[in-house]
């Protein structure tokens, strides 16, 4: 058995049922070297009482017991409540008995007398199967297969965050991840787990999404009959995450009554399932996250001070997206490629004005909002700048320090209409007039057609924006595609 496999056995519980005191003592001594919890019983009746109070992953049962035999322990094989593997022992090599045992649901069958190596090999097979089941359960809760743990960006705040993650990941101490909603706290927790090289799974839990009266059972598990509706026992997430990482998101939402139980579990490195009499040892690394100010929550009496200090051994503070705007081009590219694959659409490359418009936005929803924005744009087939114009009534987001201010000169100061690369107009140019307020402006000859006026005006606005068609389209209140179509029509007409 490998050292890694042996370390994974620490959260497994075993019950030995045999009427021979010597056999119970030998097995308890041997198994206790591998498992934190090994109990014994001399009859089915005593074993069933223990099983009602505690969960056991493995039952090692002698078939020939006084009173009810091991095969007659029907409660242990009830499909609605069965949570344990069973290894039968017998001193009689009776084929009929062996068949009955296997039909009852035995995982293995060992003849007495046996040596301890035989027993440990059988135990190993059962436990490894049980650990695989736990791993699969954890994977059902884990979205790591869909979302990679790469942290995108090279902004100064992002690089500092990456360095901090690399520093604290190898430690076994609890980590508190703080940041606004949508900044990627779970992504950081996954990165911490991946870099820690812990052998167990990454198990996430949103404390705010579980009803307070069910949270204790969700974390610590429960035994059969622990409360109304508990028809069968259940392993808690602490045991599922053994030798791995348990991520407690929105820890600030945890009720005060539950915080004391969590504190005890962290300090004792043991949990007590609901309704059980004994504790189970666990080896779990805790990463907690919150978008609240926990220090303020402590001062206002909504969060336990001792739990806060226990979780706040190491802290990673995540910057908001508005504090790392330099990362937006890389993030936009990453989400576009990822979402295009997920949505089954062709990936696109955003234009400079799209990146500028994204960098001008405040992003109150942070990275989550950016990802949702990318998804909408891909589904609607609209670039971000155009989407924002339509969303805000043909007005793009206000230009910030990362965008050039658009200055629209007065038409009287605009250059001549003819520009290189633009279709030339035949006939007269607009002439200077006096408007109703006595100001100089441009007007068009009365004998021009509406089409000629439209063409002259569009080209005048493009020239006033130094050839920037995107800026001209915004000023005219039309989509850039409309402008491109007009230019194509003029080119075709002059050809």
MIDREN-249492 format. One record per residue (C-alpha): z, y, x; residue in one letter. Coordinates in steps of 0.05 Angstrom, whole numbers, plus 5000, padded with zeros to 4 digits. Last residue first. Layout:
BEGIN
ZYXa/...
This chain:
BEGIN
378660534659x/381561174630x/383560834565x/386560234600x/390860694645x/393261094584x/395160464547x/398860194609x/402760844615x/404860804542x/407060074550x/411260264611x/414760804571x/416260334514x/419059824564x/423660364590x/426860394522x/426661064484x/431261654478x/426862144516x/432362294566x/433961564574x/426661394583x/426061944636x/431961654674x/428660974674x/421861274692x/424461604755x/418362004778x/422262604802x/426162664736x/422263294718x/415862904732x/417762364682x/419462914631x/412663254641x/409162574637x/412362434570x/410763134543x/403563114564x/402362424534x/405762614468x/401863264464x/395362884477x/396962374423x/398762924373x/391863224384x/391063884421x/387664464385x/394264844378x/395064894453x/401864634476x/408365004488x/412665104549x/418965524553x/421266214572x/427266464533x/427266994479x/431966614432x/426266434384x/422066144442x/417366534487x/411266154512x/408265894577x/402165454569x/401564694569x/395564474609x/388464514585x/383163974586x/383463284617x/390062974631x/391062544694x/393761844692x/399861804738x/399761514810x/400062194842x/402762724797x/399163214750x/403763554701x/405664154742x/412964224764x/418664364716x/422365034718x/420365244647x/422064534624x/429364634643x/431664144695x/435063494674x/440663314724x/442562574724x/448862504765x/448061964818x/452261344807x/458361064843x/462661674829x/461661584755x/455761674708x/457661644635x/455560984602x/448461004576x/446761364512x/441661094462x/447061044408x/452760724447x/450659994437x/443260144445x/444360504511x/449259974534x/444359404522x/438959794559x/443259874620x/445659154617x/438658844615x/436558554548x/434357844533x/439457774476x/442357124503x/442157354576x/445158024559x/450657714517x/452557224573x/452757764626x/457258184582x/461857594570x/462357504646x/463958234656x/469258214601x/472657614635x/472257974702x/476258584677x/477558674602x/478759424612x/472159454650x/471860204669x/464260254669x/460360634723x/459560014766x/456059664708x/451260244698x/449660244772x/448259494772x/443559584713x/440160184746x/438859764808x/435259244769x/438158574749x/435057924774x/433957404720x/435756674710x/431356284660x/435156024601x/438555354588x/445155674567x/449355314621x/444155424675x/443156154657x/450656224654x/451856004726x/446056404755x/447857034716x/455256944730x/454256924805x/449257494806x/453857944765x/459757754810x/455857914874x/453358584846x/460358744817x/464258624881x/463759354904x/467259554839x/473859264866x/479159714836x/475459754769x/475658994769x/483258994769x/486758764832x/490758114831x/497858124857x/500157484893x/507557364896x/511656854935x/518856684918x/518057024850x/518956404808x/526256294827x/527757044826x/524857094755x/528656474734x/535256784756x/533657444720x/532057104655x/526657454615x/527157884552x/533458254573x/530258944582x/531458944657x/528358244662x/522158454623x/521559054669x/521458584729x/516658134692x/511458694684x/506858314638x/499958024655x/503357374675x/502156764719x/506456184744x/504755684799x/509655114803x/509154544854x/511353894824x/515253304854x/518852974797x/525352584788x/526852324718x/533352494683x/537252024639x/539652044568x/532952154534x/531952504467x/527353034496x/525252824565x/530153024621x/526753324681x/528253304756x/526853744816x/534053994808x/532454734818x/525754744784x/527854304726x/534254724717x/530155364714x/525355064663x/531154864618x/534055574623x/527355884606x/526555464543x/531955844504x/529256504530x/522456374498x/516356324544x/511456894532x/512657184601x/510056544632x/503156734607x/500056164648x/504455604674x/500255234726x/503254554745x/500854334813x/500553624841x/505253094867x/507252964794x/502853364747x/502952844692x/510452794699x/511453544691x/506253534635x/510853114592x/509952374579x/510252174506x/514451694466x/512251424398x/513751584326x/516052284343x/514852564272x/522052804263x/525452844330x/527152404390x/524951784352x/520751514410x/522351884474x/520052574492x/515952944544x/518453484593x/513154024588x/509953894520x/516553654491x/519954304513x/514154724487x/514254424417x/519554874385x/516455494418x/509555354389x/504555284446x/499155804461x/503656314495x/505755814548x/498555694568x/498855034607x/494554824667x/495154164704x/492254104774x/492553374794x/496653014848x/495052924922x/496853624945x/491853904994x/494954604986x/488054924991x/485754624925x/492354794890x/492255514913x/484955584894x/486555314825x/492055824817x/487356374839x/482256164786x/487856144734x/489556874750x/482357104744x/482857854729x/481957754654x/488658014631x/491758474683x/495058194745x/500957794772x/500857104803x/507856834817x/508156264868x/513455714873x/514855444942x/511454814969x/507755225022x/500655045043x/497555544993x/501656165016x/497356405074x/490456215046x/492056564980x/494357195018x/487857215058x/483757144995x/487557724962x/486558175023x/479058015021x/478758194948x/482358864958x/477559045014x/471458854973x/467958214995x/466857864929x/467057194893x/473156734892x/470556024894x/474655564848x/468655274812x/468555274735x/465754664700x/469054094737x/475354514745x/476154534669x/482654124670x/485953894606x/481753254601x/482553184676x/490153134668x/489352564619x/484652214668x/489752284724x/495152004680x/490951404663x/489351304737x/496751324751x/497950764700x/492650324732x/495750444800x/502450244770x/499949584742x/496349374805x/502249574849x/507149184806x/503048554815x/502648654890x/510148804891x/511748154855x/507547734902x/510548074963x/517547954935x/516847204939x/516246784876x/520446224845x/518646314790x/511546404763x/508447084753x/504247324693x/500647994691x/498848564643x/501948204584x/498948384516x/501747854468x/495347454481x/497147424554x/504147174540x/501646664489x/496546394539x/501946334593x/506545964545x/500945464527x/499445364601x/506645194617x/508445304690x/515845384673x/520245854714x/517646464679x/516347204694x/512247674650x/509548334674x/508848864620x/505349544622x/508550084581x/506850614528x/506650184466x/508650554403x/502850484354x/500049864389x/506749484380x/507449074444x/514449294465x/516849254393x/514648524389x/519548264441x/518147544419x/514447394483x/520647574523x/524747064485x/529647274431x/536646964436x/537846764508x/531846934552x/526146494575x/520246974582x/523247404638x/520948114632x/518548644682x/517149264640x/513149834671x/512150564652x/518950624620x/520851194573x/528251274559x/532951254498x/529250764454x/527350344514x/534650274533x/536350004464x/530449534467x/532749264534x/539749124507x/536748724449x/531648374493x/537248114538x/540248184608x/538148904621x/536149294683x/534150004701x/529850274758x/528651024762x/526651374827x/521550834846x/519450554912x/525850334947x/528950234879x/524049674867x/526949214921x/534249334903x/532949274828x/528848644838x/534348294878x/540048524831x/536348304768x/534747624799x/542047514819x/544747724751x/540347194716x/539047394643x/532747784661x/529848454637x/527548934691x/525849644668x/521450094712x/520250854715x/514551204751x/515451924776x/516351744850x/510451264850x/505351784875x/508651794943x/507351044951x/499951144936x/499351674990x/503051245041x/498050685028x/500050005000x/
